[in-house]
Structure formats: structure tokens, C-alpha cells
Amino acid sequence: MPENDWQDNRRKFLQAAASAGLIGLAGCTGSGDGTATETDTDSGSSGDDDTDAATSTPTRGGSLNFAQTSSPVELDPVNNNGGNYSIMLKNLVYSPVLGYDRNTNLVPILAEEIPTLEGNEFTLNLDADATFHNGDPVTAEDVKYTFEATVEEQTSYASNFSIVDTIEVEDDQTAHFTLTEPYVPILHAIAHPVAPKSVREEDPEGFGINTFVGSGPFEVTEFEENDHVTMAGWDDYWGNGSPHLDEVTFTPINEPTNRVTQLQTGEQDVINRIPPQFWSTIQNMSDASVIEGPSLSYQFAAFNQNEGECAKRDVRLAIDHCVDLDQAIDQYIKPGGGRMYSPVPASVAEAWDMPLEEWQNSWAEKDIDRAQELFESAGVPDDWTCNIIVSSTEKRRQVAVSIANGIQEAGYDAQVQYLDFATMLDRFDSGDASQVNIYLLGWTRAPEPDRFLYELLHIDGAFQGQYYDNDRFNELLAEARVTPEREQRREMYIEAINLFVEDRVHLPLYYTSVSMGAKDYVQGLNPHPVSTYNPYLYGDRNNTNGDTEGSNVWMDQ
């Protein structure tokens, strides 16, 4: 493909994906503006311990009122026009082929077992008991239709399945996948919900807006965009058991103060996304608490290395010395998140036995004198102005100002521009140093290193904007995608991240926690590190953490 065509298609894909909330660029991921994982969040109430259901016997019944920050636009597994707030509800209505437990392990849901990838092929076997809400069985034809429709209709999910060459239906429960080339992380792509072909084909545009037929534990009973979505627990759920809750109503309340007030008054039983300044308010309530846990996201400051002063490694090192990120994160992010030191969330890095402590110790402490020496050695002119662009959340803006203040302290001008996302997209995608030297964004993906590295950092990645072009780095990320042996992939990723750290491709900033405020009578509610699994109201097979009942929220009142 000619370079201009590639850039045009890339920009269109970025715009579609970002507007749909597929990436954390627009700030609608996780519980804040992105998500990831680390450890300490300095919070009062932790989601690591199950809400105390051991003192009472779970009972069936009750209606839960849940306040989201935004309204879903549609509930269609093929599309993603409503961002993460649509996906959160889809995960209750539709079952995915594979899912994630609370340890972020892949587990079978509609699948009978996790497929084995052999070269560029794998065979998927479905659970013969899986049924849709209308009583029809979930078949391999439904899986084929859903995945192919994302590509044929060019939805924001298309990139997940564009590598699939063919899906051959062998029988009702069996589908054989052939990829265009080996791609080890493909199993994370099929951790995707499935729509019934026969129903959606009748009205593709109305499916997920007027018609809702899934195979998940909840059924949609009312859908009023910008007002509410109501679901009923499905008594005939094909999995193990069924939800305790009779009904759940999701209401969009954008203003945090209003969400907190309605939790306090009892109008809402659970509220989503607690800004740091409101944590203590909820913790001080006599009948409510904060439920939180780390999530999978990565917030970062990226350097434009296409041209300009930040294309020089010494300048990037100097800027690392300009800011005390620990102090900034303590001041603006905690208790709703914490510091990051690599582009891979800590839970993913730990699962892959990566050297987190080594990377943590590789970043500079604030030292303005050393920063000035590095700026001088790089030949930065005295009248240079560092252009920093940021959109979306107040958290990112506050950290951006901290970086700018440090650069100014070192003797150079720095300006922070707050942009709408469309403008920001054009700026960082351009690589034009007169428009951008540093940009702050967020990213959330599946718990697999490739999903945090290739698309975001490889020179051909769909979402890269820093234009870091290191041959060895690009080679490592490309080879890791097609290497089946996990240990070899691990070594490749460690070497690649070492280069990332040494060259200061980004300044990793912070992750945000999954956070909810909940009344004490809401039992069994625990955060899931995959942000869009929250609220994690019911899960039976998607758990391998020793809880035989999985997750099943109930009302103790």
C-alpha cells in the first residue's frame, strides 16, 4: 500500500476506534481515563476481599440501581459505537467465546475449552448447552457471522479479525479458523461476544437498539438512550445457575457530584468511577464503601521522535529529570490509581515474569541541574518552546502541567494545550514538531503484552504517534507475534521494553483503578481488572480463582 494511502486509512481507523472508545485515547477507559495495574492505591476499601457475603446467605431477588457516567448508544456485539459504557452492558447480555477471570487468565465461556493454535490455524469447539435468550442454540455459524460481520461492516472491531482468512463451519459446535499468517495473540481477539445470526440478519441496524437477543446471564427489558437501560436476570441461563438479581437498571449520571449524592440518598445502590477527591466522602458514609482494584490500562506521555528537539534522546532524558512523577501521581491520581514504569500493566508483566523492579529503578529522579546539562549537550536553543498537547480528563491535564512546570524550571518555555480529540488526533498523528513535542494519552487492552506494545509502539502500529523507529525494537515486536513459545516471547518483550526504557520512548505515567461506590447491602460485588467486565454482576465459568460460585451479586435487604 502506498504510504499516503496507509496514512489515510490509519487516520480513518484511529478516528473510528477512538470515537468508539476502542482505545483509551478519548479517556473513556477503566474507571478514569485509562486503566492498568500496579499495587498500592492507598485506598480505604479494597476490592481484593469479597464483599462480606460469608455472614449471610445469598438470596434471590431485588433490583439494583447502578449509575454509569455515560449512556450506551447501542448493545450490538458487531459494533462499538457507544464506547466502553456500551461494552460494559454487552458483557452482561452476550456471552463471549472466551473470557477472563479475575486473575486475567483466559477461560472458556461459549467455548468448550481454550483452542490450541497450530501455526496459523485453530479449531474452536462450542459448548453444546449454550443457548440464546430466544431458546436457539449458539452455533458455529453464529460465531462465524459475528466475527466476519465486524470486518464486512468495517466496525471498530474489524482490526481484531482482519487477520482471519477463513472460518469454516464443520458442524453446529465446531469452527475451523485459518489466519493470513501466524498470530499468537489471536485467542484474545476471540474473547468477544456473539450475536445470533438469524436475528441480527433480519435488522442489522436495529439490533442492539430495538432488538436484544444474547446468551448472557441478563436480558434487556428496556433501552432508552440517555435515560436508562433495564435488564432482568435470566432464569434459564445455560451456565451454572442463574443471577441472584431480579433486575438491574443502569442510569447515566455524568456529573460526579450527582453520582455521589444519589449514592448517599439511596437513589443509586452502586455508582461507577469515583474521582480521587470523592473517595473520602464515600469512605466516610456509614452505609457505603469504595470497592476498587487495579485495572488494565496505561497512561503515558509520548515524545514526538519524528522531528524536533524531542527526537534527540538527551532531550527526552532531560525531560525525565525535569519532573517528579511520584509527587504528581501522589497529588493528582491517588487513591484512584498509581505509578507505572513500563507500557505493560503490572499484572500482565507479573504473569510474564518481567523485571518490574529493574524498570522501576531505571527512571530518573528530579534533578534540574542534570536536566540543564542534557538540554545543553543536545544543543537545544534557548528560545525553544516545548508544545505539550492533552485532551480529556483533568488528571492528564494536571500531570501535563507538572511536566511543563519542570521544563520551565530548567529554563525553557513549555505550553500545555487542551484540545478536542479530533484536533489532537491530527496533531499527534502528523509528527509535526511545530504542533506537538509531547502528547498525553491513555490505552487499555486485553491482558497480553502484544496488545500493549505492537499497535501502540511498533512503527507500523495503527495507534503509534511517537514515530520511534528502532529496527531491533520493531523486529522484536513483530517476531513475538508469530512465535508460539511463551518463554521466547517473554525474552523478546523484555528486550523490547529495555530498549523502550533506555530510549525514553514514553514517560510511563500511571494506571487508574476500577472504582465503584456501593451501599453495604450490595453483596458479592468485586472489581474485575478488565474494566469493561464491571459491574461484574454474574460469572460462573469465567473464574479460576478458587471461587466455585464465581461472581453473583445479591441484595442483603
C-alpha distance (Angstrom), angle and dihedral (degrees) to the residues before:
residue distance angle dihedral
M1 . . .
P2 3.80 . .
E3 3.79 113.7 .
N4 3.81 94.3 -114.7
D5 3.81 91.8 51.3
W6 3.79 90.8 48.7
Q7 3.80 91.3 50.9
D8 3.81 92.0 48.4
N9 3.80 92.7 49.4
R10 3.78 91.0 44.2
R11 3.80 91.5 52.6
K12 3.81 91.8 48.4
F13 3.78 90.2 49.1
L14 3.78 91.9 48.1
Q15 3.77 91.3 50.8
A16 3.78 93.5 48.4
A17 3.77 94.5 44.4
A18 3.77 95.3 45.4
S19 3.78 95.4 45.9
A20 3.78 88.2 50.4
G21 3.77 92.9 51.2
L22 3.79 92.6 -116.2
I23 3.77 88.8 135.9
G24 3.75 131.5 34.6
L25 3.76 91.7 -116.9
A26 3.77 93.5 105.1
G27 3.75 92.7 46.4
C28 3.79 100.7 -113.2
T29 3.79 99.4 117.3
G30 3.74 129.3 110.7
S31 3.74 119.0 -19.3
G32 3.74 94.5 -38.3
D33 3.75 133.2 2.6
G34 3.74 97.2 -32.5
T35 3.73 135.4 -25.1
A36 3.75 144.0 -128.9
T37 3.71 138.5 143.0
E38 3.72 140.5 -93.7
T39 3.73 130.2 133.0
D40 3.79 123.8 -103.6
T41 3.78 116.8 58.9
D42 3.81 97.4 158.7
S43 3.78 90.3 -130.5
G44 3.74 129.3 154.2
S45 3.78 100.8 -138.3
S46 3.76 119.7 37.7
G47 3.75 129.4 -155.2
D48 3.79 91.1 -148.8
D49 3.79 90.5 88.5
D50 3.78 118.2 62.3
T51 3.77 113.9 -109.4
D52 3.78 102.4 -95.6
A53 3.75 102.1 -85.9
A54 3.79 92.6 141.0
T55 3.81 90.9 82.6
S56 3.82 93.5 56.8
T57 3.77 138.3 37.4
P58 3.81 113.9 -111.0
T59 3.78 112.1 -114.0
R60 3.79 133.1 -162.7
G61 3.78 118.0 -115.4
G62 3.75 142.7 48.0
S63 3.78 137.3 106.1
L64 3.79 119.8 -106.1
N65 3.80 121.7 -152.4
F66 3.80 112.7 -154.0
A67 3.82 124.7 -174.4
Q68 3.79 117.0 -148.1
T69 3.78 124.2 -173.2
S70 3.81 94.7 -125.1
S71 3.76 139.5 21.9
P72 3.80 121.9 -108.4
V73 3.79 113.9 -117.2
E74 3.79 96.9 -156.1
L75 3.80 140.3 -11.7
D76 3.79 101.6 -138.3
P77 3.83 119.4 134.3
V78 3.80 90.5 -149.6
N79 3.81 94.8 55.3
N80 3.78 135.2 46.3
N81 3.77 105.3 -164.5
G82 3.78 95.2 136.1
G83 3.78 101.3 53.3
N84 3.76 124.3 -138.9
Y85 3.79 93.3 -27.7
S86 3.79 89.1 64.8
I87 3.80 92.7 43.7
M88 3.81 91.7 53.3
L89 3.79 90.2 59.8
K90 3.80 94.7 39.6
N91 3.79 88.9 59.8
L92 3.81 89.0 62.1
V93 3.81 95.5 47.0
Y94 3.81 102.0 38.0
S95 3.79 129.0 45.6
P96 3.82 118.4 -135.3
V97 3.77 124.9 -137.5
L98 3.81 89.2 -119.6
G99 3.79 129.5 8.4
Y100 3.78 141.7 -177.1
D101 3.76 130.7 -104.1
R102 3.80 121.4 -144.1
N103 3.80 89.0 -88.9
T104 3.85 87.5 57.5
N105 3.80 92.4 -114.2
L106 3.79 116.3 147.6
V107 3.80 110.4 -110.7
P108 3.81 132.0 178.6
I109 3.81 118.3 -102.8
L110 3.81 109.8 158.3
A111 3.79 88.4 5.3
E112 3.78 118.8 85.1
E113 3.80 89.2 -138.8
I114 3.80 138.4 -14.0
P115 3.82 108.4 -76.6
T116 3.79 121.0 -119.1
L117 3.79 114.6 -125.9
E118 3.80 112.2 -136.8
G119 3.78 110.2 -173.5
N120 3.77 104.3 -56.1
E121 3.81 96.6 -20.7
F122 3.79 139.7 75.0
T123 3.78 137.9 167.8
L124 3.79 121.6 -131.4
N125 3.80 119.7 -152.3
L126 3.81 116.7 -165.6
D127 3.79 128.9 -147.9
A128 3.80 105.9 -99.5
D129 3.83 91.1 -145.7
A130 3.81 95.3 58.9
T131 3.80 113.0 115.4
F132 3.78 138.1 173.2
H133 3.79 123.6 -120.2
N134 3.82 89.9 -98.4
G135 3.81 91.3 57.9
D136 3.80 96.9 -104.6
P137 3.81 116.5 132.6
V138 3.80 119.6 -110.4
T139 3.79 104.7 -113.8
A140 3.77 139.3 -173.6
E141 3.81 87.1 -108.3
D142 3.82 89.2 62.1
V143 3.81 90.8 51.3
K144 3.80 92.3 48.2
Y145 3.80 91.5 47.6
T146 3.82 94.9 48.8
F147 3.79 96.0 48.1
E148 3.80 95.1 43.0
A149 3.80 92.3 46.5
T150 3.82 91.3 59.9
V151 3.81 88.4 60.9
E152 3.80 98.5 37.1
E153 3.81 91.9 49.5
Q154 3.83 91.3 41.6
T155 3.79 94.3 -129.9
S156 3.78 122.6 167.5
Y157 3.81 88.6 -94.7
A158 3.81 91.2 62.1
S159 3.81 94.2 97.8
N160 3.81 90.1 60.6
F161 3.79 92.2 60.8
S162 3.80 105.1 25.9
I163 3.81 88.8 96.5
V164 3.82 89.8 61.8
D165 3.80 109.1 99.4
T166 3.79 100.0 -176.6
I167 3.80 139.6 -3.7
E168 3.79 111.3 -157.4
V169 3.81 116.9 -164.4
E170 3.81 107.2 -143.0
D171 3.81 96.7 176.0
D172 3.80 138.8 -28.3
Q173 3.80 93.0 -70.1
T174 3.81 101.3 31.1
A175 3.80 133.2 73.5
H176 3.79 127.2 172.0
F177 3.81 117.1 -148.4
T178 3.80 124.3 -157.1
L179 3.80 118.0 -171.7
T180 3.78 127.3 -152.7
E181 3.81 87.0 -121.0
P182 3.79 136.8 -7.8
Y183 3.80 110.5 -69.7
V184 3.79 115.0 172.4
P185 3.85 97.7 -166.1
I186 3.83 91.9 58.1
L187 3.81 90.7 107.5
H188 3.79 89.1 67.0
A189 3.80 89.0 55.0
I190 3.80 91.7 57.2
A191 3.80 90.4 53.7
H192 3.79 81.0 99.7
P193 3.82 133.5 121.6
V194 3.79 121.4 -104.9
A195 3.81 129.5 -134.1
P196 3.82 125.2 -153.9
K197 3.79 107.0 -103.2
S198 3.81 95.7 -150.2
V199 3.82 92.9 54.4
R200 3.79 100.8 39.8
E201 3.81 94.0 45.6
E202 3.81 89.5 61.6
D203 3.81 92.3 61.4
P204 3.82 114.6 1.9
E205 3.80 93.6 172.2
G206 3.79 93.6 49.7
F207 3.79 96.7 43.0
G208 3.79 109.6 108.3
I209 3.81 90.9 17.7
N210 3.80 104.5 55.2
T211 3.79 101.4 4.2
F212 3.81 125.1 46.9
V213 3.79 120.2 -178.7
G214 3.77 117.2 155.3
S215 3.78 139.0 145.1
G216 3.81 97.9 -123.7
P217 3.81 128.7 112.2
F218 3.83 94.9 -94.9
E219 3.81 132.9 56.8
V220 3.80 124.4 -151.1
T221 3.80 112.0 -119.1
E222 3.82 99.8 168.0
F223 3.80 132.1 19.8
E224 3.80 118.7 -177.7
E225 3.80 111.4 162.8
N226 3.82 112.9 -130.9
D227 3.80 89.9 9.4
H228 3.80 114.6 58.0
V229 3.79 148.3 -45.8
T230 3.80 118.9 -144.4
M231 3.79 124.7 -163.8
A232 3.79 132.8 -175.7
G233 3.77 125.3 -145.1
W234 3.80 107.8 -106.2
D235 3.81 108.8 -123.1
D236 3.80 92.3 -165.5
Y237 3.78 95.9 51.3
W238 3.80 106.8 155.4
G239 3.80 94.4 -138.3
N240 3.77 127.1 79.6
G241 3.79 106.0 -52.1
S242 3.79 124.2 -36.7
P243 3.82 138.7 -95.0
H244 3.79 119.0 -67.7
L245 3.80 91.1 -143.6
D246 3.79 118.5 87.8
E247 3.76 93.5 -159.9
V248 3.81 143.9 1.6
T249 3.80 124.9 -162.7
F250 3.80 119.6 -163.7
T251 3.81 116.2 -158.2
P252 3.83 124.5 -174.8
I253 3.82 112.3 -128.5
N254 3.78 109.8 168.4
E255 3.81 99.7 -178.2
P256 3.85 111.1 80.6
T257 3.80 93.2 -149.6
N258 3.79 90.5 57.0
R259 3.80 92.2 48.5
V260 3.79 91.6 51.9
T261 3.81 92.2 45.7
Q262 3.80 92.0 51.4
L263 3.80 90.5 49.7
Q264 3.79 89.0 51.7
T265 3.81 93.6 49.3
G266 3.80 93.3 44.6
E267 3.80 96.0 -115.6
Q268 3.80 86.5 120.4
D269 3.79 124.8 38.0
V270 3.82 94.7 -164.3
I271 3.80 131.3 17.6
N272 3.79 127.0 -164.9
R273 3.83 131.2 -134.5
I274 3.76 110.7 20.1
P275 3.84 112.9 -154.2
P276 3.83 111.6 -136.6
Q277 3.80 93.3 -110.8
F278 3.82 91.0 60.3
W279 3.80 99.2 48.7
S280 3.79 94.4 89.7
T281 3.81 90.7 46.7
I282 3.79 90.8 59.4
Q283 3.79 94.3 39.0
N284 3.80 88.7 55.3
M285 3.81 92.9 53.8
S286 3.79 111.4 106.9
D287 3.80 93.7 -140.6
A288 3.80 104.9 34.5
S289 3.79 141.5 52.6
V290 3.79 142.9 -171.6
I291 3.78 115.0 -99.0
E292 3.78 110.9 -162.0
G293 3.75 146.2 156.7
P294 3.80 139.7 163.0
S295 3.75 118.5 -78.0
L296 3.77 136.7 -161.8
S297 3.76 108.4 -90.0
Y298 3.74 142.8 113.6
Q299 3.81 124.5 -149.8
F300 3.79 113.8 -167.8
A301 3.79 149.0 166.5
A302 3.81 109.1 -131.5
F303 3.80 125.3 -158.8
N304 3.80 121.1 -137.0
Q305 3.80 101.4 -123.1
N306 3.77 95.3 171.6
E307 3.80 92.6 87.3
G308 3.78 142.3 -28.5
E309 3.79 132.6 54.0
C310 3.81 95.8 -45.1
A311 3.80 89.3 60.9
K312 3.83 84.2 75.9
R313 3.79 114.6 86.5
D314 3.82 92.9 -144.6
V315 3.80 90.0 57.6
R316 3.79 90.8 52.7
L317 3.80 89.7 48.8
A318 3.79 89.5 48.8
I319 3.79 92.1 53.4
D320 3.80 89.6 49.6
H321 3.83 86.3 58.1
C322 3.83 91.7 48.5
V323 3.78 99.1 68.5
D324 3.79 137.2 51.1
L325 3.78 98.2 -142.1
D326 3.79 93.1 179.1
Q327 3.78 89.0 60.3
A328 3.81 92.7 45.4
I329 3.79 92.9 50.1
D330 3.81 91.3 46.1
Q331 3.78 90.3 51.0
Y332 3.79 102.2 41.1
I333 3.81 109.2 19.4
K334 3.79 111.0 33.1
P335 2.97 135.0 118.5
G336 3.79 86.1 26.0
G337 3.79 95.9 55.5
G338 3.77 144.2 -20.4
R339 3.79 147.7 -130.2
M340 3.80 123.9 -58.1
Y341 3.80 126.9 -156.5
S342 3.80 103.6 -175.4
P343 3.80 136.5 29.5
V344 3.81 90.5 -107.5
P345 3.83 117.5 80.1
A346 3.77 113.8 -111.8
S347 3.80 95.7 -115.1
V348 3.81 90.3 54.8
A349 3.81 92.2 44.2
E350 3.81 90.8 49.5
A351 3.80 91.8 49.3
W352 3.81 87.7 53.9
D353 3.81 93.3 44.2
M354 3.79 93.7 -120.4
P355 3.85 121.8 170.3
L356 3.81 98.2 -101.9
E357 3.79 94.7 160.8
E358 3.80 91.6 52.2
W359 3.79 91.1 52.6
Q360 3.78 91.7 45.5
N361 3.79 89.7 56.9
S362 3.81 93.4 46.9
W363 3.80 97.7 73.0
A364 3.78 121.0 89.9
E365 3.77 128.7 -106.7
K366 3.77 117.3 -130.0
D367 3.82 108.7 -80.3
I368 3.79 114.9 156.2
D369 3.80 93.3 -174.6
R370 3.80 90.9 56.1
A371 3.80 90.4 45.1
Q372 3.80 90.7 54.3
E373 3.81 90.9 50.2
L374 3.80 91.0 52.2
F375 3.80 93.5 46.6
E376 3.80 89.1 51.1
S377 3.81 94.1 47.0
A378 3.80 88.9 51.5
G379 3.79 91.0 54.4
V380 3.79 95.7 -120.3
P381 3.83 108.9 175.7
D382 3.79 117.0 -119.3
D383 3.80 92.6 -119.8
W384 3.81 95.2 53.7
T385 3.80 116.3 133.5
C386 3.79 118.6 -157.9
N387 3.81 109.5 -141.3
I388 3.80 111.8 -149.4
I389 3.79 119.3 -175.1
V390 3.78 128.0 -166.8
S391 3.77 137.7 164.5
S392 3.74 136.8 -173.8
T393 3.76 124.0 21.7
E394 3.76 131.5 45.6
K395 3.80 89.7 -127.9
R396 3.79 93.1 63.9
R397 3.77 91.3 44.0
Q398 3.80 92.2 53.7
V399 3.81 92.2 50.1
A400 3.81 90.1 46.8
V401 3.80 89.9 55.0
S402 3.82 89.9 50.1
I403 3.81 89.9 55.4
A404 3.81 91.4 47.2
N405 3.80 92.1 49.2
G406 3.80 90.3 53.9
I407 3.79 92.7 50.8
Q408 3.80 89.7 49.7
E409 3.79 89.6 49.4
A410 3.81 87.6 57.0
G411 3.80 89.7 56.2
Y412 3.81 104.5 -95.7
D413 3.75 131.9 107.3
A414 3.79 118.3 -109.8
Q415 3.78 127.9 -177.3
V416 3.79 127.7 -165.1
Q417 3.78 115.4 -152.3
Y418 3.80 121.4 -164.7
L419 3.80 107.3 -148.3
D420 3.77 137.7 179.9
F421 3.74 109.5 -110.1
A422 3.80 97.6 -107.7
T423 3.80 90.8 56.2
M424 3.77 92.2 43.5
L425 3.80 90.4 51.0
D426 3.78 91.6 55.9
R427 3.80 91.4 46.8
F428 3.78 100.3 51.3
D429 3.78 93.8 36.8
S430 3.81 90.9 54.3
G431 3.80 96.3 61.8
D432 3.81 86.9 -145.4
A433 3.81 108.7 153.3
S434 3.80 91.7 -156.7
Q435 3.81 87.2 62.5
V436 3.79 103.3 36.5
N437 3.79 139.3 9.6
I438 3.80 97.8 162.8
Y439 3.80 130.2 17.8
L440 3.80 129.1 -172.8
L441 3.79 119.8 -144.5
G442 3.77 142.5 146.7
W443 3.78 134.4 -127.9
T444 3.77 135.5 -165.2
R445 3.75 127.7 -176.9
A446 3.79 144.9 148.7
P447 3.83 118.2 -58.6
E448 3.81 95.7 -92.5
P449 3.84 124.6 104.6
D450 3.80 93.8 -129.5
R451 3.79 90.6 59.6
F452 3.80 91.0 58.9
L453 3.79 97.6 40.0
Y454 3.79 117.5 33.3
E455 3.79 102.7 47.9
L456 3.79 93.1 39.5
L457 3.82 102.6 38.8
H458 3.81 112.5 18.1
I459 3.80 111.1 99.9
D460 3.83 88.9 -119.2
G461 3.79 93.8 43.2
A462 3.80 114.7 130.0
F463 3.80 92.7 -129.7
Q464 3.80 103.3 36.9
G465 3.79 116.9 120.9
Q466 3.79 103.1 159.8
Y467 3.84 93.9 75.6
Y468 3.78 93.4 -142.8
D469 3.80 102.5 171.6
N470 3.79 111.1 -173.7
D471 3.80 112.3 154.4
R472 3.79 95.2 -148.8
F473 3.80 92.6 46.1
N474 3.81 92.3 50.3
E475 3.79 91.3 45.7
L476 3.81 92.5 52.2
L477 3.80 94.1 50.5
A478 3.80 92.3 46.5
E479 3.82 94.1 47.6
A480 3.79 93.0 47.0
R481 3.80 90.0 59.5
V482 3.81 92.4 61.4
T483 3.82 100.4 34.1
P484 3.82 111.1 101.4
E485 3.81 98.1 -165.3
R486 3.79 109.5 91.5
E487 3.82 95.1 -152.1
Q488 3.80 91.9 53.7
R489 3.79 90.1 48.5
R490 3.80 89.8 49.1
E491 3.80 91.5 54.4
M492 3.80 91.1 48.4
Y493 3.79 92.7 50.8
I494 3.79 92.8 47.8
E495 3.80 91.5 51.2
A496 3.81 90.7 47.2
I497 3.81 93.3 49.4
N498 3.80 90.1 47.2
L499 3.82 87.5 57.9
F500 3.80 90.0 46.1
V501 3.81 90.7 54.0
E502 3.80 95.7 42.6
D503 3.80 92.6 50.0
R504 3.82 94.3 41.3
V505 3.80 91.9 -131.1
H506 3.81 88.6 168.7
L507 3.75 136.4 -0.2
P508 3.81 101.3 -122.3
L509 3.79 105.4 -139.0
Y510 3.78 120.1 178.2
Y511 3.77 149.6 -46.2
T512 3.77 124.6 -127.6
S513 3.77 124.7 -135.9
V514 3.75 128.1 -119.5
S515 3.79 99.1 -112.8
M516 3.76 134.5 -177.7
G517 3.77 133.5 169.8
A518 3.80 111.3 -139.6
K519 3.76 138.3 -179.5
D520 3.79 112.0 -114.7
Y521 3.80 92.6 -116.8
V522 3.81 89.6 65.2
Q523 3.79 101.9 95.4
G524 3.79 131.8 -167.3
L525 3.81 95.8 20.3
N526 3.79 111.2 143.5
P527 3.80 129.6 166.3
H528 3.77 119.5 -110.0
P529 3.83 117.8 -146.5
V530 3.80 90.2 -134.6
S531 3.79 95.9 79.7
T532 3.78 96.2 -149.2
Y533 3.82 91.7 57.0
N534 3.79 88.2 70.4
P535 2.92 129.3 136.7
Y536 3.79 83.9 43.9
L537 3.80 94.2 -159.9
Y538 3.78 100.1 156.9
G539 3.77 135.0 8.6
D540 3.76 128.9 153.2
R541 3.78 110.2 160.7
N542 3.78 96.9 25.5
N543 3.76 94.6 77.3
T544 3.79 132.2 80.8
N545 3.77 97.3 164.8
G546 3.78 96.5 106.0
D547 3.81 96.5 -94.5
T548 3.78 101.5 125.7
E549 3.79 91.3 -164.6
G550 3.79 93.9 49.0
S551 3.79 107.4 -156.3
N552 3.81 124.5 -27.2
V553 3.79 117.2 160.2
W554 3.81 118.9 -150.0
M555 3.79 139.4 174.5
D556 3.81 117.8 -113.3
Q557 3.79 97.2 -158.5
